[in-house]
């Protein structure tokens, strides 16, 4: 399995895991605001799925 996390601020992270389950990742945003995070996972046969979540940081 490979994964890509688009953090919604123009940056992304990629990685791989050997089994299904939880992907843990961290990110630091430089500005307050709303960001839509998209996670895409692809298996060894090329099948993929994705999901999005919007987070908002306010002061």
URBELRA-V513453 format. One record per residue. RES is the residue in one letter. OMEGA is omega as a letter, one per 30 degrees, with the letter a starting at -180 (NA if undefined). D_CENTER is the distance of its C-alpha to the mean C-alpha in Angstrom with 2 decimals. Layout:
BEGIN
{{RES/OMEGA/D_CENTER} {RES/OMEGA/D_CENTER}}
END
This chain:
BEGIN
{{X/l/13.83} {X/l/11.36} {X/l/7.62} {X/l/5.62} {X/l/2.42} {X/a/4.94} {X/l/6.02} {X/l/8.99} {X/a/11.54} {X/l/11.95} {X/l/10.03} {X/l/7.27} {X/l/6.97} {X/l/8.21} {X/l/10.12} {X/l/12.23} {X/a/13.76} {X/a/17.26} {X/l/16.99} {X/l/15.32} {X/a/14.13} {X/l/11.73} {X/l/8.86} {X/l/9.36} {X/l/7.89} {X/a/9.41} {X/l/9.65} {X/l/12.89} {X/a/13.60} {X/a/17.02} {X/l/18.15} {X/l/18.45} {X/l/17.38} {X/a/14.98} {X/l/11.46} {X/a/9.51} {X/l/5.74} {X/l/4.89} {X/l/3.59} {X/l/6.75} {X/a/9.06} {X/l/12.49} {X/a/15.63} {X/l/18.66} {X/l/20.43} {X/l/17.92} {X/a/17.01} {X/l/13.48} {X/a/11.81} {X/l/8.96} {X/l/8.55} {X/l/8.10} {X/l/9.16} {X/l/11.25} {X/l/12.16} {X/l/15.44} {X/l/16.99} {X/a/20.78} {X/NA/23.68}}
END
